[in-house]
Amino acid sequence: MQKKNGDVSMSHKRQAFAEEVEHLGEDNSSMAAFETDCGGDSLDSFPHLEEKAPSWQQLKRQAGAGANGYTGYKTDELGALLGDDMSPEDDKLPLDLDEPLPGAETSLLNVPSKCAEQAEEFVKKVWAAGWNVAHHHTLPDWLKDNDFLLRGHRVPTNSFMACFKSIFRIHTETGNIWTHLLGMIAFLGIACYFLSRPSIEIQWQEKAVFSAFFMGAILCMTFSWVFHTVYCHSERVGRFFNKLDYCGIALLTIGSFVPWLYYSFYCRLEPKVTYLALIMFLGTICIVVSMWDKFAQPQYRPLRAGVFVALGLSGVVPAMHYVITDGFWHAIDFAALGWLVLMAMLYIVGAVIYAARIPERIFPGKFDIWFQSHQIFHVFVLAAAFVHYHGISEIANYRLTLGDCIAREF
Ligand SMILES: [Zn+2]
C-alpha cells in the first residue's frame, strides 16, 4: 500500500482505519501493519478526524450547558440520557462523520423536541382541564355541592385560564355562568344608557340613586358568574369566590332598596333615613354571616336561602308603613307595590327552588347540564332585578311629576 499523502481523500483514510480497528482486538500486529502501511500514521495523523468528532464528555458538557436554561435538565440527567456507561476509552472511537453521532439523534438533538413535547403536553393538560368532565362521585369533597347532579362536573383545574376557557364548554356550571354573565352585560348596558342621558332628561340626583341599584345588580351578577367560573379552580379559590357570590346577593338587595325607599318616602326624611339605615344594617349582617366558612356548606343551603329571603322580606315593614299612611290603592298605583310584590315573589320562589333543589331532586341525573335548580334560581334573580328596575322607574316617574315636596307631606 502506498504511503498516504495529504491529497488522499478522507473517506479512504476512514475506511482503511475502520477496517484496521475491526481487527485490533484479534491481532495487535494489525495495528502495527496499519501504521506501517500508513507510513507510521496512527490516529494522531488524523487531527481533523479528532477535531470533528467531539468526545462524549464534550457532548454531555455542551448538552448540559445548552439545555440547562431551556428544559431544566441537569448535566447529570443529560449524562444519563446520553449514556453514562460510556468509558473514557470510548471517547476516542473513530466516528463516521457522514453518519449522525450514535445516540445523539435520540438524545442530544432531541432536547429541543423534548421541550416542545413537554410544552405540548402542558398545553394539552390545560386545554383538557377546560372541558374534562367527571362523575359526581369522583369529585373531591369541596366540589360535591349537589349530589343530584351526577355527570358533567368539571374537575379541579388549579388554573384560572382553564376555568375561564370552560365558560365555552358544556358542563354543570355552563348555565349558571351564562345566566348571570348575560345578566351582567344587560345591566351594564342599561346603566350606561341611563347614566349617559342628558341632565335635562335625568337629573344627577336620579342618576345617583339609580346607581346604587345598578351597582348592586352588576356586582351581584359579576360575582356570581365569576364564582361559577372559578369554582373548580381549587378549594381555597372556590371558597373565596363563593363568599363574594353571597356578598353580591346582599349588595343587590341593599341596592334595590335605596331607590325604592328614596322615592317612596321622597318628602319624609325620618322614615326614609330609618329604613335606609335598617336595610344597610341587615345587609351588613348578611355579608358578615356570608364570611363564615361553614355558611357555604351544602347542609346550610336552606339557612342561606332563609337569610337572604329574610333580608328581602325586611322590605315588608316600609311597604306596610306606606300602605298605612297612604292607603293600599295609592301604594298600588303610585308606589309600584304590585311590581314590588311580583319581585318579592320571584325572589322567594327562586330561593325555594334553590333550597329544595327541584327538579334534579325528583329526577337525579336528568338535569345535570340544563334546567337544574340553580339555573332556575339565577333566572328568577335576573327576572326579579328587571322587575325591580321597572318598578323603581315607575315610582321615580310618578314622584318627579309631582314636583317639589309640599307642606302636607312629612
Ligand atoms: Zn349562583
Residues whose N, C-alpha, C, O or C-beta is under 5 A from the ligand:
A	BS01	ZN	S224
